[in-house]
């Protein structure tokens, strides 16, 4: 990960096989940050929005482990940002919003916490919301917006102005919890302090959730699963925009003769090559709230495709992009692109099915190493957060698949998480997870667009 990319510019990199991706110039060489937090290209800068432990407007503290985020238009040109916190059950006080000894937990009514936890150890996951003025580069306020959940990893925004937050766990009642976990929850985007009602979206499935993306044309929700042998799921709501009213859960399968149970991980055997497009079909799933973590195995029995740790997901440019963190022969990661059918979820879908394309599979850690959260920039580039064991970068990918370095974590070896652009396109928000930092990055995004 330490190899300079200036000398590789324009080359095709080889991993376990030809990557098919060139390292583009992007916004230029990264400049050393004198504060040793975040290296960025010339002309770019960042501000620290918040840190773990900061006191919020509602009296609670900013929790640790910030993860997935999304932005929404707020009043008077302000930006509303909803932020996940991937705090495990049984975590120490200080990681959650209630103070070092959880002394503030009683300030939230029991009905507003999904799970109270066991023996004075509250479940400390959830979401916070902050309001930011991109014009002044200033934090206006922040507050707790969901409480009592566990390991809120990623999620995704909806077209109806809410955030779906995902629990990356299938924990059962026992040592740390009173209730089942492994669900999605919906959080409205509001500029004023508001604690969402913690209602699990049970019919979206109980599994090791990671992220979601919504097709604005159909209201269908796509979901990733963070397992080495995961599925890609689709939730067809009974009423678009009303997830709480239930729907059908399905898993993606490759369409066509002899294609049952395709393994897309490309670890061994038959490979799907970069740029290859497959027609897909969707198989119905039952018993989606099972106590066991076997949902994906039942899907495989019906012909669903296998993926390598589905993680970040985002809708943009008429498609859904998602990362598989350990895909490819060298397990450096893949990014896929799903294009919905014009009749997505409808009777005529079989005649014009959606398509799945292996967008990039670099197979070289100098390009991308273990893609995790991702977002689609207003101008079409995919911005990827790395989650590797060493140096971690923010990486850009152009619509043609060219890769460039956008930023490097100089603070520690933590992953980046939650990359998301403000509605006006001026600011990229991102988290350095292990240290509990949320940053706002600005610069000549449009003027210096990568070639």
N, C-alpha and C positions, 0 to 999 in steps of 0.2 A: 504493500500500500504506500510505500515511501517513494516509489519511482516517480520522478518528475514527468509531467505529461507534455511539456513543451516539445521534447524530442520525439514524442510519439504521434504528434499531431498529423492527422490525415492518413495514418497507417491503419491497416487491418490487423487486429491482434489475434493471435492463435492461443487457444487454451487446450482442452482435451480434444477439440476440433475447431474448425474455423469459426470465429465468433460472428463474422458478418457485420460487425459494428466498428466504425472508425471513431477515433478520439478527436473530437472537433475542438476548435479554438475556443468556442464559447465566448464568455465575457473577458477572457484573458487570464493571465497567470494570477494565482492567489498571492496576496500580500500578507506578510506576517503581522498579526495583531499585537501591538505593544502590551495590551492587557492579557494576552494569551488566553483568550476565550474562543474567538471565531475568526479564522482567516477568510477574507473575501477578495474578489477582484478589485482592481483600481476603480474608484468612484462609488463603491458600495460601502455602507456602514450599517451598524446595528445599535439597538438600544436594549437594555435589559428591562423587560416589562414587569416581571415579578420573580420572586424566589420562594422556595419552600419556607413556610413559617411566617411570611408577611401577613400582617393583620388586614383582613378584608373589611368592606363597608358594613357587613352584617355582624361583625364581631368575631367571626371565625378566622381560622388561619388557612393560608394556601397549603393544600396537602402536597405530599411528595409524589414522585414518579409520574410527572405529567406525560401524557401520551397523545392519542389522537385528538384533533381539533378541526373545527370548521368555522367559517365566518358568515355573518349575515348583516344586511343593511339595517342600521339603527336610525333613530331619529336625528334630525339636524346634521346629517352627513357623518354620524358616528358609526363605528363598526362594533358589532356584537360578536364575541368569540366564545364558543363553548369548548371547554377543555376537559378531557378525561384524566383520571388519576388511577394508575394501575397498581393499587395498593392491595396486597393480599390479606386474607382473613388472618386474624391473630397478629397483625403487624403492631409494632411498638407505637405507643403514643408519640405524637410529634410527626408521624407520617400522615396522619389524617387531619381533619379540619378542627378537631376539638381540643387542641392543646397538648402539652407534653404528657400530662397524666389523664387525658380525655375528660378534663374537668368541665368542658363546655357541652358535653354530649346531652345533658339534660335540657339544653336550650332548644333542642329540636324535638317536637312531639313525636311519640312513638309511631303515630299513624303516618308520619312523613319520612320514616326510615324503613326501608324494605326489610332489613334483617337487623335486629338489635345486637346480635352476637351473643357470646356465651361468657358468663362470669366476669362481668364488667370489662369485657374486651369487645367493644363495638366493631362491627364491620365498617371499615374506614374507606372503602372505595366509593366512587361516585364521580360527579362532575362539578366544576366551577364555571362561572361565566364572568368574563371581564369585558368592559366597554372601553374602546380605544379611539382616540382622535388621531387619524392618520395625517391630518394636515399639520397638527402641532407636534406629532410624535409623542403623545402624552397618554398615560393611563388615566382614565376618568374614575372607574370604580371596578370592583370585583366582588363576587359573592358566591356562596354555596348554592348549587342548583339541583343536585340529586344526592341523596344520602342513603347509606345502608347497603350498598352493593359491594361487589368484590371484583378486583382485577379488571377495572374498566379500561380495556386496551385501546382499540380503535372504534370505529363506527362510521357514520357518514351523515351528511346533511340531506334534508328532504326538500322538495320544491314547495312544500307548504310551511316552510319557516320553522323547522324543528331539527333537532339532532337526535339520531338514534345511537345510543351508546351500547357497547357490546361487552359482556362479561367473558373474559378468556379463562374460563374454569368450568368444571362440572362438579364442584364440591357439593356434598350432601350434608344434611344435618348431622352434627357430631361434635367434634372437639372445639370448633371455632364458630360454627354457624347453627342457627335454629331452623333455617329454611333451605330448600334446594336453590342452587345457583346454576348459571349457564344460560342466561336469558339476555334478551335485548330490552331496553327501556327507552322511552321517548321523552325528550326534554325540550320544551318550547324555547325559542330564542327571544328573550326579553331583555330590554335595557335596564329595567328596574329589578330590584332584588325579588326573586321568586324561587321557591323551592318546589320542584315538580313532584307530583304524586307518583310514588314509585310502583307503578303497575307493570309486572313482567308481561312481555308480549309472547305468551306461551306458544301460540301456534306458529311462530317464526322458528321454532325448534329449540331444543335444549342440547347444546354441544359446545365445544371449545371455540366460541365466537372470536372473530378478529375484526372484520370491517364489513360495511355495507355500502351499496350505491343504488340509487333509484333511477329508473328509466322515466324521464318526465313525460314521455308520450303515453305510457301505459300505467304508470304508478307501481309497476312491479319492482320488487326489491331483491337485489343480488347480495349474496353473503359468502364471505370466505371463512375457512376453518383452519386454525393453526395446529395442524397435526402433520407428521411426516407422510401420512397416508390420508389425505383430506379430500373432501368433496367441494365442488362449487355448487351452492344452493340458490334456488329462486323461490321467493315467496310471492304468490299471486293473491293479493288481498281481495276479500269479498267486496270491499268498497274502497277504491283508490283514495288515498289520503287519510284513511281511517284504519290504521294498522291494528288498533285495539279491537276491532270488530272481526278479526280473524281472517283466515284464508287457507290456501293450499300451499304446502311445502313440497318442493321438487328438487331433484339433483340433476346436474348436467351429464349427459352421455353423448359420445360421438355417434353421429348418425351414419348408417350405411351397413352393408353386408360385411360380416367379419370384423366389425369394429366394436363389438361388445367389450366393455371393461377396459378401455384403452388406458395405458399407463403413460401419462404425459410428463412424468418426472425426468425421463431421458437418462436415468442412471445406468441402465443396462438394456440390452436387446434393441428392439425396433425403436427408432427415434423419430420424433416430429421435428422437422428442421425449421430454423428461423425463417419467417415469412410464409410458412405453409398455413393454409386455411382449411378448416374442417367444418362441415355442416354438423349441427348438433340437434339433439332432441332432449326432452326433459321427462324424467321418470317420477311418478308420484310416490310420496313417502307417507307411511302411517306411523302411529304411535310416536309422534315427534317429541313428546314430553316424557320419554321413558326414563326410569331411574338409572338405567345402564347407559354407558357411553358407546352404544353400538349403532347409532344412527347411520354412520358412514358405511358400516359393514353391510347393513341391510340395503343401502343404496348400491353398493358394489354388486351385491347379489342380483340386482335388477339391471345391471349393465352400466352403472355410473362410472365416469372416468376418475382416475386417481391423480391428485396434485401433490406437490412437494411443499407443504407448509404455506397454504394460502394466507397472505397477510394484507398489506395495504390495498385499498380499492378506491377508485374514483370514477365518476361519470364525467365525460367531456368529449367534445367533437363528435357527438353522435354515437359514442361507444362507451364501454366500461373497461377500464384498465385495471389489472390486478397483478400483484407481485406474488411469486412463489419463491420464498426466501432460500430454499436449498435445492432448487431445480437445476437441471443440467448435469453433464458428465462430471464436472468438477465441483458440483454443489455450490456454485457461486451465486445462483439465483436466475430467475426468469421473470419477464414481464409479458403478460398475455393481454390480448385485446378481444373483447367480445362485442360483436355488433348485433343488436337485437333484430329480430324479424320485423318487417312492416306489419305483420299480424301477431306480434308477440303476445303469447298467452291466449290467443283466440283460436277458433276452429280451423282457420285456414293456415295455421302456422306450419303444418307438415308439408305444405306445398311450396313454401318459401321460408325455410328455417333460418334461424340465426346462425352466425358463423363465429368460430373461435380461431384466432390467429396467434401464433407464437411471435409476438412483436419483437422482442430481443432476448437473446440468450448469450451473454458475453463470454462466459467461461473463463474470465480473466479478472482477478481481483483488482488489477490496476484500472480497470474500466468501472465495474460495479462489483462490490462485494456484499452479498446478502442484502438485497433490497427488502425494505420493510414498508413503512408508511409511504404513501405517494399522493401526489395531487396533480391536477392538470392546470397549467397556467392559462390565463385569459387568452394568450396568443398561441396556445396549442402544445407547448413543450410539457413533458412530464417531469416533475421534480421529485426525486427519490431520496428517501432517508436510508442511509446504510445502518445496519446493525451487525457489525462484525466484532471479532475478538480483539482487534487492534485499532489502528487509526480509523476514524469514521468521517465520511464526507457527505455533503449534500451534492447530488449529481443531477444534471439536467440531461434529458433525452429529447432530441428534436422529433417532429412528426415523421421524418425519414429514418429515424433510428440512430442518428449520430449522438455520441455521448460526450459530455464535457463536465468538468469539475466546477462546482458553484461555491462551495465553502468547505472548510475543514474544522472539526472540533479540536481546538488546541487546549481545552480546559482539562480534559481527562479522556478516558477511553469509552465513555458512554455512547450509546446509540443516539442518533437524532430521532425525533418523533413529532408527528402532528403537523407536518408542513402544510400550510394553507394560505392562499392569497386573500387579501382584503377585497371587498367588492369593487373598489375603484382601481384595483390592480397595482397600487403603489407600494404595498407592503407585504412581505412574506413573513408570516409568523411561524416559529418552529421552537421545539423544546429540546434541551439537553437533559435527557431523562434522569439519569442517576444523581445529578446534582440539583435537580429541581429548578432549572432555569427556563424561563420563557423569554424568547428574543423576538424582536421586530426588525426585519432587514429591509432597507430601502436602497435604491440605486437606479441607474439608467436602464431599467428593464426593457423598454421599447427601443430606445435609441441605440443600445448596444446589443440588440438581439443577435444570437449566434448565427453564423453562416452555415 
